[in-house]
């Protein structure tokens, strides 16, 4: 189905935890198939699935803090070191590290940015990393710059924290943040 749906310039997000019984190499195969179709591929995974996907060179990799540390062995307390390590680990792939609720650094194409999360009274951070990635991908799909897409993604992640459950992002709230 991916081969039918993906096409040149179409954003494809490969994300989530693998169900028991599925092999981590599945994410690598999905990234490879989407790229072969000309799609813009965004990866959000952990462990061996993350490594398998990264090996196939998605446009962007978006691990959370724990996943980034496990993937690279790099602590995330020094942003300059983090940006350099992200570039190195990504091997040319752009990397966002979701540091919910602090914000996110983005590193790629020889540049690095950081978008701080707006100060909000968070009810729950569950799903905020997913909201961040969704906002970023939506902005990139509309032709926004990586820096502007990062800002929108971080605002979407912050907006998600304002609701008691994951996945409820109010667009006017995102724009207001």
ABEGO torsion letter per residue (X at the ends): XAAAABBBGBBBBBBEBBBBGBBAAAAAAAAAAAAAAGBBBBBBBBEAAAAAAAAAGBABBBBBAAAAAAAAGBBAABAAAAAAAAAAAAGGBBBBBBAOAAEBBBBEGGBBBBBBBBBBBBABABGAAAAAAAAAAAAAAAGBBAAAAAAAAAAAAAAAAABABBGBBBAAAAAAX
